[in-house]
Amino acid sequence: FGLDISVFLHKAISCDEGAGEFHLQPAIPITKVETVCKKLIGLFKRADATLVVCFDGDHHILKNEENKKRRTEHSGAAAHLKDILLRENPDQHVEEAKKMMKQATYVRPDIIAHAVSIFKEHKVETYGAIYEADFQLWYWEMTGFTHGTISVDSDIFAMGSKDANSLFIDLLNVESSDGKCKIIKRDDVWKQDLFGKGSRINTGLQGRKREAAKRNVQAQTLSVR
């Protein structure tokens, strides 16, 4: 199975524990990152499944504006945090400071290197994508390198796959002992409203909307081959 590690890392550094260690100087390995990586490794070892981890490469040009917005939010939160710590009574603003600490986090190169070292230590293959991991994971399925994809980023299932029975594992919870998640057959996404009325997720890919979405995905994937 191909694993998109990106969101797992973001979640690890933006929790209370992870954010606290993120802001320490000099930088140290973040305990929560190690915990999450080892839990993922353990889940798939117990399931006797082979894990292949994919890291984001350069972001696609279409995400330039979104990335600029995120950088502004990070730097703004960092400046706000500094302002709080310089106040006369910073201990009276603990909750506000904790919120800014989380918002100021981002996945630094040393955090990626730490995660890679953990996976390599446990003999798990790791790869860097050309663009974001979504495209690489889709390509792995299309070429038969993997049988399915694990992520917490639901937009990837719209890309489809070579095998109608290939699996997309979404919303994987590493805190659960048995790896609680949603398991989706890719082909079902195009055939119907997969989750049904009243569900938390609705694909919305029906009729002309479905065809438009499919053309859009094809155009994006062709541009990065």
Secondary structure, DSSP 8 states (H G I E B T S, - for coil): -EEE-HHHHHHHHSSHHHHHHHT-SS----HHHHHHHHHHHHHHHHTT---EEEE--S--GGGHHHHHHHHHHHHHHHHHHHHHHTSS-GGGGHHHHHHHHHHT----HHHHHHHHHHHHHTT-EEEE-SS-HHHHHHHHHHHTS-SEEEES-GGGGGG--SSTT-EEEES--TTSTT---EEEEHHHHHHS-TT-TT-S------HHHHHHHHHHHHHHHHTT-
